Amino acid sequence: MGLDELNDRLEEMVMVCNNLLDRCDEALNWVLGMSKDDRKIVWLRGSKLSWRRICPFFSCNKDTAKLKHTVALVTLQNKLG
């Protein structure tokens, strides 16, 4: 691999990293625009916690937790347009 190829590969990697950082920043802005409870339930479910483990955080049953999660996602979707 020559110096030019290495330079091209490095430029490619920098562009990919910048793209990932931009996407991460955008996602964080979305999360910061949510209410505290919405953030919490979306984050917990995104962390692959079971509904049974999420329920105690909100003092509710599984169906109510699922509803809260759905409402949080729909609210986010509406804000994003």
N, C-alpha and C positions, 0 to 999 in steps of 0.2 A: 504494500500500500504506500503510495507516494505522498508527499507533503500536501499536494493539492487535494488529494482524496481525503486526507485527514482533516484538512481545513473545511472542506465541503461537509463532511460528516459532523464536525463540531458546530458549524452554522445550523445544520439541520436539528441537532440536539437542542441548541439554544432556542430555536423557534418553537420546538415542541414544548420545552419547559415554560416558555413565556405564555404559550397557549393554555397550558394546564393551570398556570398561576392566574391568568385572566378568568378562566372558568371557575376556579376556586373562589376568587374574589367575588364574582357574580353570585355564586351560591351562598356565600356568607352574607352578602347584602340582602338576599331573599330571606334568609333565616332571621336576620336582625330586624326585618320588617314585620315579623310575626309576633303575636302575643307570647308571653312567657310560657303559658300552658301549651299553646300550639307548638312552640319550638320544642318543648320537652317531649311531647308525645311523638312528634315526627322524628326527633333524634333517637329516642328510645327504640322505636320500631325500626328505624333505619339501621340501628345497631344490632338488629335481628333478635331482640328480646321477644320472648313469647308474650302473648296477651296476658297470660296468668301472672307473669312477673311485672308487667306494666300496670295492671289494675291497682295495686296498692299505692302507687304514686298519685293516683287520682281518686282513691276511695270509691271505686265503682266496679261494676261487673264487666265481663269481657265484651258484651254487646255494646255497652255504653262507651267503653274505651275505643272500640272499633268505630263507633259513630263519631266520637271526638276526633279521631285520626282522619276520618273521611272529611269531616267539616273543615279541619285545619288545611288539608290538601286542596279542597275546593276553594277555600278562601284565598289561599296562595295563588291558585290558578287564576282566579278572578282579578287579583291585584296585578298579575303579570300580563293580563290582557287577553 
